[in-house]
């Protein structure tokens, strides 16, 4: 497909055009960290960033997702489905690892088409991803080991490469191409630009030093559900759940009902949950199969590196390194995986 | 003596004491800190064998309040046959206060705990450094002389230590634990603590509307992950009020009113109990600094009851105790 050039100074222009049709989400600096928010003023967009501290998963999977609302009218119950699910969105500036996490999310929310979560899937279908290649992965990143790459293009509609004062623009999907075509003012890319993008991709790949072997880990996990390692790796954990809340692939949620008896109405809401919480999988009887942090830490590793691969033939981690970097107890996932790799079968 | 040198001395003493405690079988395990794998971090570690004591470190990135591992006791510290293991714990001032406060509240038995006291020289404000460095990758951080040196690819920046430690550490009057079994250097005794609460003065000068706005803005980004609660050594309830669902007392969503309810009620539970370790703020994934709220409560408890949490094992905190002459201005007189 033909490649184009977008000058960085034209980001405002791009926003002005695309925000007519789409709700435009992009990274901003909120109170000292980078997160994705709906943009009202393009001057707030931050594009010179390593990766957002908060992954953009909340754009489609918010901390509070209303599944339906209801009200009583006399004896009748009126159910109101959520509105505007098909509202058109653009997530601009998403990194390849986070874009890939949206695919893993979609797998979970469709379960091979057998059990579709229309709320998530409708939102995803109507969201265009404009990704930017990751020129400088962090030391904590390991996307290349888990099916990703700092310049992976497959999961976005339009892929950009940061060339300094401009972006190389490549449309990946059909709807991406339609958008690029509509921006007739985009410049033409020359061979030098394309070559530079290739070099940046190679350089970024070389910057990733952590290598893990998910297939080997999956096999080892199968045989070591009971192993002293689970007690060891959970020792320093304080069960704060930061790993899950900052994880782009953590999908777990809790469903609650809020009944407003005074106004004869209520709502059912999906909120984020984490397997590190003591209430996670707590049964009505009071029994919890994951009763201590040992089982809960094991679940986190098992889910991403054993259960998810079995269900979807992919690793349930995109290697973004957020849990590594931000764990307050420095319970480093890279080291946990290395230790698991060393378990002898 | 520079901070770096001071740290090395403390670290060596911690290892010596830990080695002796393990060798003499006075404790089964030592809980301390070990070198982190990413800059600006350390990781809590359990040492079982005296040959491993050199893994213990002390530096200005020891964020976690280690008392957290004792209440409730984590399973790794309980032997199926012997029961509670005897634990030696590397204890800076706020960890020591937490241990005493937990003992007062009958959550831990200090007979099974050996307090290795250290005079803490302050913990680096990771958030502030990260915020000021911005979107550049930090690769190495060290404390040298009186500066925090932050290095990355193509940059090196220096921050004055005394300015870039946690706000709580700047105000801290209890740097070493109030009760110790062994002490590295000098550990002070605290009968009464004088604190001017300079850090809450600016907040106090605000009007009620401004305070309300400040608190609302502060908490607006909360995701209700409860990391603050989980890291807090004084939050040990089996089931937090906000998790109860028979009946549901409070909403669980991120609606602003629900966020406020959670934090303000949790703060109330901290009155006279918070040990000002700052764990809640240092673990928050979105960087909310709850310390102003807890410090204000600490000040109120100090002014009204002349009570400072975690220094006197024989004194109940005001919310657990009463005296006949307590002020009761909230009681309405009968006409």
Interface residues (C-beta under 8 A of the other chain):
Chain A: X30 X31 X32 X33 X34 X46 X48 X49 X50 X53 X54 X63 X64 X136 X138 X139 X140 X231 X234 X235 X236 X238 X239 X240 X241 X242 X244 X245 X246 X254 X256 X258 X269 X271 X272 X274 X276 X277 X279 X292 X293 X294 X324 X325 X326 X328 X329 X330 X331 X332 X334 X335
Chain B: X36 X37 X38 X41 X42 X43 X44 X45 X46 X63 X64 X68 X74 X75 X76 X127 X130 X131 X135 X136 X137 X139 X153 X221 X223 X224 X225 X226 X227 X230 X231 X243 X248 X251 X252 X253 X254 X255 X282 X283 X285 X286 X287
